Amino acid sequence: MTSRILLILLFPGFVYAQVFTKDRFISNNHNLLWSETVEIKDMDTPIIVETLLDVLRAKQYVQLDNFQAQGVLTGKLISPPNTTILKATFRIDVLYESYIVTVSDIIEKIQHRQIPLSDTLLQKDGSFVPLFPARIQALDERFISIFSITH
């Protein structure tokens, strides 16, 4: 009991840390992420990585980071077409016959203002608003199409 009180006093943020999920969006301490796991059968990790690199390099609005760790691709989205997104950061972790896409630091441009998507989707306690704006469904579908590969 004493150790628990000591932990609460030393690390108060851990006590109130809550994770909320809604569709493909995840909120953790007011940090908003979009995440999707894609399974691909009969495709090994190196082939998935090369295919993803080819697909992403072909898109002008994708800026891949220069340093790529084995099985991890990172970069930025800069004003993808058909979205309100001004910029976002992404990470792709390639696993055996699958990959996980995570998009974070999502900034929208709405009426000539830059607004973090978290301001639109999250309430003060970090939970999601009851109803997502209609453009969020389109954004979700657009993220899926940006990071999809076909084989």
Rosetta constraint file for C-alpha pairs under 8 A:
AtomPair CA 1 CA 5 HARMONIC 6.47 0.50
AtomPair CA 2 CA 6 HARMONIC 6.22 0.50
AtomPair CA 3 CA 7 HARMONIC 6.16 0.50
AtomPair CA 4 CA 8 HARMONIC 6.24 0.50
AtomPair CA 5 CA 9 HARMONIC 6.23 0.50
AtomPair CA 6 CA 10 HARMONIC 6.11 0.50
AtomPair CA 7 CA 11 HARMONIC 5.66 0.50
AtomPair CA 7 CA 12 HARMONIC 7.55 0.50
AtomPair CA 8 CA 12 HARMONIC 4.97 0.50
AtomPair CA 8 CA 14 HARMONIC 7.72 0.50
AtomPair CA 8 CA 15 HARMONIC 6.55 0.50
AtomPair CA 11 CA 15 HARMONIC 7.38 0.50
AtomPair CA 12 CA 16 HARMONIC 7.08 0.50
AtomPair CA 13 CA 17 HARMONIC 6.08 0.50
AtomPair CA 17 CA 28 HARMONIC 7.08 0.50
AtomPair CA 17 CA 29 HARMONIC 6.00 0.50
AtomPair CA 18 CA 28 HARMONIC 6.03 0.50
AtomPair CA 18 CA 29 HARMONIC 6.51 0.50
AtomPair CA 18 CA 126 HARMONIC 7.99 0.50
AtomPair CA 19 CA 26 HARMONIC 7.04 0.50
AtomPair CA 19 CA 27 HARMONIC 5.60 0.50
AtomPair CA 19 CA 28 HARMONIC 4.58 0.50
AtomPair CA 19 CA 29 HARMONIC 7.15 0.50
AtomPair CA 20 CA 26 HARMONIC 5.78 0.50
AtomPair CA 20 CA 27 HARMONIC 5.03 0.50
AtomPair CA 20 CA 28 HARMONIC 6.56 0.50
AtomPair CA 20 CA 126 HARMONIC 7.55 0.50
AtomPair CA 20 CA 127 HARMONIC 5.82 0.50
AtomPair CA 20 CA 128 HARMONIC 7.22 0.50
AtomPair CA 21 CA 25 HARMONIC 5.72 0.50
AtomPair CA 21 CA 26 HARMONIC 4.47 0.50
AtomPair CA 21 CA 27 HARMONIC 6.24 0.50
AtomPair CA 21 CA 128 HARMONIC 7.82 0.50
AtomPair CA 22 CA 26 HARMONIC 6.53 0.50
AtomPair CA 22 CA 128 HARMONIC 7.24 0.50
AtomPair CA 24 CA 34 HARMONIC 5.52 0.50
AtomPair CA 24 CA 35 HARMONIC 5.48 0.50
AtomPair CA 24 CA 36 HARMONIC 6.40 0.50
AtomPair CA 24 CA 140 HARMONIC 7.71 0.50
AtomPair CA 25 CA 32 HARMONIC 6.94 0.50
AtomPair CA 25 CA 33 HARMONIC 5.59 0.50
AtomPair CA 25 CA 34 HARMONIC 4.47 0.50
AtomPair CA 25 CA 35 HARMONIC 6.40 0.50
AtomPair CA 26 CA 32 HARMONIC 5.76 0.50
AtomPair CA 26 CA 33 HARMONIC 5.11 0.50
AtomPair CA 26 CA 34 HARMONIC 6.23 0.50
AtomPair CA 26 CA 35 HARMONIC 7.45 0.50
AtomPair CA 27 CA 31 HARMONIC 5.43 0.50
AtomPair CA 27 CA 32 HARMONIC 4.66 0.50
AtomPair CA 27 CA 33 HARMONIC 6.44 0.50
AtomPair CA 27 CA 122 HARMONIC 7.87 0.50
AtomPair CA 27 CA 126 HARMONIC 6.53 0.50
AtomPair CA 27 CA 127 HARMONIC 6.94 0.50
AtomPair CA 27 CA 128 HARMONIC 7.75 0.50
AtomPair CA 28 CA 32 HARMONIC 6.75 0.50
AtomPair CA 28 CA 126 HARMONIC 7.21 0.50
AtomPair CA 29 CA 126 HARMONIC 6.15 0.50
AtomPair CA 30 CA 118 HARMONIC 7.10 0.50
AtomPair CA 30 CA 122 HARMONIC 7.26 0.50
AtomPair CA 30 CA 125 HARMONIC 7.87 0.50
AtomPair CA 30 CA 126 HARMONIC 4.88 0.50
AtomPair CA 31 CA 104 HARMONIC 7.98 0.50
AtomPair CA 31 CA 118 HARMONIC 7.14 0.50
AtomPair CA 32 CA 104 HARMONIC 6.37 0.50
AtomPair CA 32 CA 105 HARMONIC 7.33 0.50
AtomPair CA 32 CA 106 HARMONIC 7.87 0.50
AtomPair CA 32 CA 117 HARMONIC 7.64 0.50
AtomPair CA 32 CA 118 HARMONIC 5.68 0.50
AtomPair CA 33 CA 102 HARMONIC 6.53 0.50
AtomPair CA 33 CA 103 HARMONIC 5.60 0.50
AtomPair CA 33 CA 104 HARMONIC 4.78 0.50
AtomPair CA 33 CA 105 HARMONIC 7.61 0.50
AtomPair CA 34 CA 101 HARMONIC 7.96 0.50
AtomPair CA 34 CA 102 HARMONIC 5.62 0.50
AtomPair CA 34 CA 103 HARMONIC 5.04 0.50
AtomPair CA 34 CA 104 HARMONIC 6.60 0.50
AtomPair CA 35 CA 100 HARMONIC 7.06 0.50
AtomPair CA 35 CA 101 HARMONIC 5.47 0.50
AtomPair CA 35 CA 102 HARMONIC 4.42 0.50
AtomPair CA 35 CA 103 HARMONIC 6.39 0.50
AtomPair CA 36 CA 100 HARMONIC 5.74 0.50
AtomPair CA 36 CA 101 HARMONIC 5.33 0.50
AtomPair CA 36 CA 102 HARMONIC 6.77 0.50
AtomPair CA 36 CA 144 HARMONIC 7.90 0.50
AtomPair CA 37 CA 98 HARMONIC 7.09 0.50
AtomPair CA 37 CA 99 HARMONIC 5.82 0.50
AtomPair CA 37 CA 100 HARMONIC 4.37 0.50
AtomPair CA 37 CA 101 HARMONIC 6.39 0.50
AtomPair CA 38 CA 98 HARMONIC 5.42 0.50
AtomPair CA 38 CA 99 HARMONIC 5.36 0.50
AtomPair CA 38 CA 100 HARMONIC 6.25 0.50
AtomPair CA 38 CA 101 HARMONIC 7.98 0.50
AtomPair CA 39 CA 97 HARMONIC 5.98 0.50
AtomPair CA 39 CA 98 HARMONIC 4.13 0.50
AtomPair CA 39 CA 99 HARMONIC 6.59 0.50
AtomPair CA 40 CA 97 HARMONIC 4.98 0.50
AtomPair CA 40 CA 98 HARMONIC 5.26 0.50
AtomPair CA 41 CA 97 HARMONIC 5.46 0.50
AtomPair CA 41 CA 98 HARMONIC 7.71 0.50
AtomPair CA 42 CA 97 HARMONIC 6.74 0.50
AtomPair CA 43 CA 47 HARMONIC 6.30 0.50
AtomPair CA 43 CA 48 HARMONIC 6.40 0.50
AtomPair CA 43 CA 97 HARMONIC 5.58 0.50
AtomPair CA 44 CA 48 HARMONIC 6.26 0.50
AtomPair CA 44 CA 96 HARMONIC 6.18 0.50
AtomPair CA 44 CA 97 HARMONIC 5.77 0.50
AtomPair CA 45 CA 49 HARMONIC 6.18 0.50
AtomPair CA 45 CA 71 HARMONIC 7.16 0.50
AtomPair CA 45 CA 94 HARMONIC 6.35 0.50
AtomPair CA 45 CA 95 HARMONIC 6.16 0.50
AtomPair CA 45 CA 96 HARMONIC 5.50 0.50
AtomPair CA 45 CA 97 HARMONIC 6.48 0.50
AtomPair CA 45 CA 98 HARMONIC 7.88 0.50
AtomPair CA 46 CA 50 HARMONIC 6.22 0.50
AtomPair CA 46 CA 71 HARMONIC 7.68 0.50
AtomPair CA 47 CA 51 HARMONIC 6.02 0.50
AtomPair CA 48 CA 52 HARMONIC 6.02 0.50
AtomPair CA 48 CA 94 HARMONIC 7.24 0.50
AtomPair CA 48 CA 97 HARMONIC 7.83 0.50
AtomPair CA 49 CA 53 HARMONIC 6.11 0.50
AtomPair CA 49 CA 71 HARMONIC 6.66 0.50
AtomPair CA 49 CA 73 HARMONIC 7.98 0.50
AtomPair CA 49 CA 94 HARMONIC 6.83 0.50
AtomPair CA 50 CA 54 HARMONIC 6.19 0.50
AtomPair CA 51 CA 55 HARMONIC 6.18 0.50
AtomPair CA 51 CA 149 HARMONIC 7.19 0.50
AtomPair CA 52 CA 56 HARMONIC 5.98 0.50
AtomPair CA 52 CA 147 HARMONIC 7.75 0.50
AtomPair CA 52 CA 149 HARMONIC 6.70 0.50
AtomPair CA 53 CA 57 HARMONIC 5.86 0.50
AtomPair CA 54 CA 58 HARMONIC 6.32 0.50
AtomPair CA 55 CA 59 HARMONIC 7.05 0.50
AtomPair CA 55 CA 149 HARMONIC 7.06 0.50
AtomPair CA 56 CA 62 HARMONIC 6.28 0.50
AtomPair CA 56 CA 64 HARMONIC 7.86 0.50
AtomPair CA 56 CA 146 HARMONIC 7.87 0.50
AtomPair CA 56 CA 147 HARMONIC 7.63 0.50
AtomPair CA 57 CA 62 HARMONIC 6.90 0.50
AtomPair CA 57 CA 63 HARMONIC 7.82 0.50
AtomPair CA 57 CA 64 HARMONIC 7.60 0.50
AtomPair CA 61 CA 77 HARMONIC 5.73 0.50
AtomPair CA 61 CA 78 HARMONIC 5.04 0.50
AtomPair CA 61 CA 79 HARMONIC 6.27 0.50
AtomPair CA 61 CA 80 HARMONIC 5.54 0.50
AtomPair CA 62 CA 75 HARMONIC 7.11 0.50
AtomPair CA 62 CA 76 HARMONIC 5.89 0.50
AtomPair CA 62 CA 77 HARMONIC 4.84 0.50
AtomPair CA 62 CA 78 HARMONIC 6.37 0.50
AtomPair CA 62 CA 80 HARMONIC 7.92 0.50
AtomPair CA 63 CA 75 HARMONIC 5.41 0.50
AtomPair CA 63 CA 76 HARMONIC 5.11 0.50
AtomPair CA 63 CA 77 HARMONIC 6.39 0.50
AtomPair CA 63 CA 78 HARMONIC 7.50 0.50
AtomPair CA 64 CA 73 HARMONIC 7.50 0.50
AtomPair CA 64 CA 74 HARMONIC 6.03 0.50
AtomPair CA 64 CA 75 HARMONIC 4.16 0.50
AtomPair CA 64 CA 76 HARMONIC 6.46 0.50
AtomPair CA 65 CA 73 HARMONIC 7.68 0.50
AtomPair CA 65 CA 74 HARMONIC 5.70 0.50
AtomPair CA 65 CA 75 HARMONIC 4.86 0.50
AtomPair CA 65 CA 76 HARMONIC 7.77 0.50
AtomPair CA 68 CA 72 HARMONIC 6.22 0.50
AtomPair CA 68 CA 73 HARMONIC 5.66 0.50
AtomPair CA 68 CA 74 HARMONIC 7.01 0.50
AtomPair CA 69 CA 73 HARMONIC 7.01 0.50
AtomPair CA 71 CA 93 HARMONIC 5.93 0.50
AtomPair CA 71 CA 94 HARMONIC 4.87 0.50
AtomPair CA 71 CA 95 HARMONIC 7.05 0.50
AtomPair CA 72 CA 91 HARMONIC 7.01 0.50
AtomPair CA 72 CA 92 HARMONIC 5.57 0.50
AtomPair CA 72 CA 93 HARMONIC 4.67 0.50
AtomPair CA 72 CA 94 HARMONIC 6.07 0.50
AtomPair CA 73 CA 91 HARMONIC 5.69 0.50
AtomPair CA 73 CA 92 HARMONIC 5.01 0.50
AtomPair CA 73 CA 93 HARMONIC 6.66 0.50
AtomPair CA 74 CA 89 HARMONIC 7.65 0.50
AtomPair CA 74 CA 90 HARMONIC 5.63 0.50
AtomPair CA 74 CA 91 HARMONIC 4.39 0.50
AtomPair CA 74 CA 92 HARMONIC 6.28 0.50
AtomPair CA 75 CA 89 HARMONIC 5.92 0.50
AtomPair CA 75 CA 90 HARMONIC 5.48 0.50
AtomPair CA 75 CA 91 HARMONIC 6.69 0.50
AtomPair CA 76 CA 87 HARMONIC 6.96 0.50
AtomPair CA 76 CA 88 HARMONIC 5.61 0.50
AtomPair CA 76 CA 89 HARMONIC 4.41 0.50
AtomPair CA 76 CA 90 HARMONIC 5.86 0.50
AtomPair CA 77 CA 86 HARMONIC 7.96 0.50
AtomPair CA 77 CA 87 HARMONIC 5.34 0.50
AtomPair CA 77 CA 88 HARMONIC 5.11 0.50
AtomPair CA 77 CA 89 HARMONIC 6.22 0.50
AtomPair CA 77 CA 90 HARMONIC 7.40 0.50
AtomPair CA 78 CA 85 HARMONIC 7.66 0.50
AtomPair CA 78 CA 86 HARMONIC 5.90 0.50
AtomPair CA 78 CA 87 HARMONIC 4.57 0.50
AtomPair CA 78 CA 88 HARMONIC 6.84 0.50
AtomPair CA 79 CA 83 HARMONIC 7.48 0.50
AtomPair CA 79 CA 84 HARMONIC 7.59 0.50
AtomPair CA 79 CA 85 HARMONIC 5.54 0.50
AtomPair CA 79 CA 86 HARMONIC 4.48 0.50
AtomPair CA 79 CA 87 HARMONIC 5.75 0.50
AtomPair CA 80 CA 85 HARMONIC 6.57 0.50
AtomPair CA 80 CA 86 HARMONIC 7.48 0.50
AtomPair CA 82 CA 142 HARMONIC 7.75 0.50
AtomPair CA 83 CA 138 HARMONIC 7.61 0.50
AtomPair CA 83 CA 139 HARMONIC 6.12 0.50
AtomPair CA 83 CA 142 HARMONIC 7.46 0.50
AtomPair CA 84 CA 108 HARMONIC 5.33 0.50
AtomPair CA 84 CA 109 HARMONIC 5.65 0.50
AtomPair CA 84 CA 110 HARMONIC 6.84 0.50
AtomPair CA 84 CA 139 HARMONIC 7.94 0.50
AtomPair CA 85 CA 106 HARMONIC 6.95 0.50
AtomPair CA 85 CA 107 HARMONIC 5.84 0.50
AtomPair CA 85 CA 108 HARMONIC 4.32 0.50
AtomPair CA 85 CA 109 HARMONIC 6.15 0.50
AtomPair CA 86 CA 106 HARMONIC 7.83 0.50
AtomPair CA 86 CA 107 HARMONIC 5.59 0.50
AtomPair CA 86 CA 108 HARMONIC 5.13 0.50
AtomPair CA 86 CA 109 HARMONIC 5.56 0.50
AtomPair CA 86 CA 114 HARMONIC 7.60 0.50
AtomPair CA 87 CA 105 HARMONIC 7.74 0.50
AtomPair CA 87 CA 106 HARMONIC 6.07 0.50
AtomPair CA 87 CA 107 HARMONIC 5.41 0.50
AtomPair CA 87 CA 108 HARMONIC 7.17 0.50
AtomPair CA 88 CA 103 HARMONIC 6.66 0.50
AtomPair CA 88 CA 104 HARMONIC 5.99 0.50
AtomPair CA 88 CA 105 HARMONIC 5.19 0.50
AtomPair CA 88 CA 106 HARMONIC 4.35 0.50
AtomPair CA 88 CA 107 HARMONIC 6.21 0.50
AtomPair CA 89 CA 103 HARMONIC 5.62 0.50
AtomPair CA 89 CA 104 HARMONIC 5.22 0.50
AtomPair CA 89 CA 105 HARMONIC 5.76 0.50
AtomPair CA 89 CA 106 HARMONIC 6.98 0.50
AtomPair CA 90 CA 101 HARMONIC 7.08 0.50
AtomPair CA 90 CA 102 HARMONIC 5.55 0.50
AtomPair CA 90 CA 103 HARMONIC 4.28 0.50
AtomPair CA 90 CA 104 HARMONIC 6.17 0.50
AtomPair CA 91 CA 101 HARMONIC 5.88 0.50
AtomPair CA 91 CA 102 HARMONIC 5.26 0.50
AtomPair CA 91 CA 103 HARMONIC 6.53 0.50
AtomPair CA 92 CA 99 HARMONIC 6.59 0.50
AtomPair CA 92 CA 100 HARMONIC 5.52 0.50
AtomPair CA 92 CA 101 HARMONIC 4.53 0.50
AtomPair CA 92 CA 102 HARMONIC 6.37 0.50
AtomPair CA 93 CA 99 HARMONIC 5.49 0.50
AtomPair CA 93 CA 100 HARMONIC 5.18 0.50
AtomPair CA 93 CA 101 HARMONIC 6.65 0.50
AtomPair CA 94 CA 98 HARMONIC 6.21 0.50
AtomPair CA 94 CA 99 HARMONIC 4.24 0.50
AtomPair CA 94 CA 100 HARMONIC 6.50 0.50
AtomPair CA 95 CA 99 HARMONIC 5.41 0.50
AtomPair CA 95 CA 100 HARMONIC 7.87 0.50
AtomPair CA 101 CA 147 HARMONIC 7.44 0.50
AtomPair CA 105 CA 116 HARMONIC 7.35 0.50
AtomPair CA 106 CA 116 HARMONIC 5.93 0.50
AtomPair CA 106 CA 117 HARMONIC 5.65 0.50
AtomPair CA 106 CA 118 HARMONIC 7.77 0.50
AtomPair CA 107 CA 114 HARMONIC 6.35 0.50
AtomPair CA 107 CA 115 HARMONIC 5.58 0.50
AtomPair CA 107 CA 116 HARMONIC 4.34 0.50
AtomPair CA 107 CA 117 HARMONIC 5.64 0.50
AtomPair CA 108 CA 113 HARMONIC 7.98 0.50
AtomPair CA 108 CA 114 HARMONIC 5.64 0.50
AtomPair CA 108 CA 115 HARMONIC 5.19 0.50
AtomPair CA 108 CA 116 HARMONIC 5.97 0.50
AtomPair CA 108 CA 117 HARMONIC 6.06 0.50
AtomPair CA 109 CA 113 HARMONIC 5.43 0.50
AtomPair CA 109 CA 114 HARMONIC 4.70 0.50
AtomPair CA 109 CA 115 HARMONIC 6.29 0.50
AtomPair CA 110 CA 114 HARMONIC 6.56 0.50
AtomPair CA 110 CA 115 HARMONIC 7.13 0.50
AtomPair CA 115 CA 119 HARMONIC 6.87 0.50
AtomPair CA 115 CA 120 HARMONIC 7.99 0.50
AtomPair CA 116 CA 120 HARMONIC 7.34 0.50
AtomPair CA 117 CA 121 HARMONIC 6.34 0.50
AtomPair CA 118 CA 122 HARMONIC 5.38 0.50
AtomPair CA 119 CA 123 HARMONIC 7.76 0.50
AtomPair CA 121 CA 128 HARMONIC 5.62 0.50
AtomPair CA 121 CA 129 HARMONIC 5.59 0.50
AtomPair CA 121 CA 132 HARMONIC 6.70 0.50
AtomPair CA 122 CA 126 HARMONIC 5.46 0.50
AtomPair CA 122 CA 127 HARMONIC 5.52 0.50
AtomPair CA 122 CA 128 HARMONIC 4.50 0.50
AtomPair CA 122 CA 129 HARMONIC 5.60 0.50
AtomPair CA 123 CA 127 HARMONIC 5.47 0.50
AtomPair CA 123 CA 128 HARMONIC 5.83 0.50
AtomPair CA 123 CA 129 HARMONIC 5.83 0.50
AtomPair CA 132 CA 136 HARMONIC 6.36 0.50
AtomPair CA 132 CA 137 HARMONIC 7.97 0.50
AtomPair CA 133 CA 137 HARMONIC 7.83 0.50
AtomPair CA 134 CA 138 HARMONIC 7.23 0.50
AtomPair CA 135 CA 139 HARMONIC 6.17 0.50
AtomPair CA 136 CA 140 HARMONIC 6.04 0.50
AtomPair CA 137 CA 141 HARMONIC 6.31 0.50
AtomPair CA 138 CA 142 HARMONIC 6.08 0.50
AtomPair CA 139 CA 143 HARMONIC 6.15 0.50
AtomPair CA 140 CA 144 HARMONIC 6.42 0.50
AtomPair CA 141 CA 145 HARMONIC 6.35 0.50
AtomPair CA 142 CA 146 HARMONIC 6.12 0.50
AtomPair CA 143 CA 147 HARMONIC 6.35 0.50
AtomPair CA 144 CA 148 HARMONIC 5.97 0.50
